[in-house]
Amino acid sequence: MAGKPPPPRQTSSKVSTLASNVLSGQVKPTVAQSKTLAASALGQDQTKGQKPK
């Protein structure tokens, strides 16, 4: 099945809840939580590298 894109990655409910709480201003994330959120975002990036300008 060449040409078929991989299925989208799922974010765990724990990370999703943390992101929601941070964005709503209810929680100020710790360094570890910030790293978890960043890793989740980068892990879901469908394109690798930077786009040419």
Buried (B, 14 or more C-beta within 10 A) or exposed (E): EEEEEEEEEEBEEEBEEBBEBBEEEEBEBEEEBEEBBEEBEEEEEEEEEEEEE
